[in-house]
Structure formats: structure tokens, C-alpha cells
């Protein structure tokens, strides 16, 4: 059988049968199961109800789980609180369509910051992504 790429990790592997599309790595198998479960919940109302009842029963047996989790993970708790504040503000004060800017303003930079050239780290405080190192070079504008 010919090797195929795994849709999760993109490494090539030889499948055991024609229907296998995910490699046997544990992370890829977790992703496969999560995808299957998402599709099953969407297509099967009985399965969805069974999952809901199972979660409800588990929560009844572990009533203070979330309190303990927040105590063990204060950084995640703080992040979630700050994200929730942003979500609440968006619900209360949705932006007017005329105020939404789709492109960058060319004159938004303050004139005091003339020399921005250098290396910077873009560190997201809200989005789930890694920090990115970028290099900025300022381009002089010819004045008339």
C-alpha cells in the first residue's frame, strides 16, 4: 500500500487498510476521535442527548470541579475573565458599521515615533497563538 499524509501532522505513513487516513500517533488519534464525535453529535440526536446526560451526571458527581480547577490554574482564570469582559462589552456596545475599519489607516502612527526600525516580538494577549518575531523597517516618505 502507498504511503499517505496524515491530515493532522502532515507526516507520511502506510495505512493498515484503505479507510485509514490518520496516522497512529496519539495526538492524531485524539484529533480523529474528536472529529468523529463532532460529526456524530451533529448527525445523531440520540448520541447528542446521551452525551449531554453523561456530562450532567459527571458534573453532579463532581460539583466543585471548576472551583478546584480555577484555584489550580489562576493564569487561565485571569485570561478567561479578561476575555469575558471583552465579550460582554461587544454584546453591550456593538460597533456601528461605519466605525469598522477594513484596512489600515496610513496616518494612524504618531509623528513622535519616527524610528520604528528594529526587531520586535508580537505577543498576543487574547488570541490563541504563539509569539512571532518580526522585523520592521521604516520607509521614508518624500514630502512635496
PyMOL commands that set and color helices and strands:
alter all, ss='L'
color gray80, all
select helices_A, chain A and resi 26-43+45-61+65-72+74-92+97-99
alter helices_A, ss='H'
color red, helices_A
select strands_A, chain A and resi 3-5+12-14+118-122+132-136
alter strands_A, ss='S'
color yellow, strands_A
deselect
rebuild
show_as cartoon
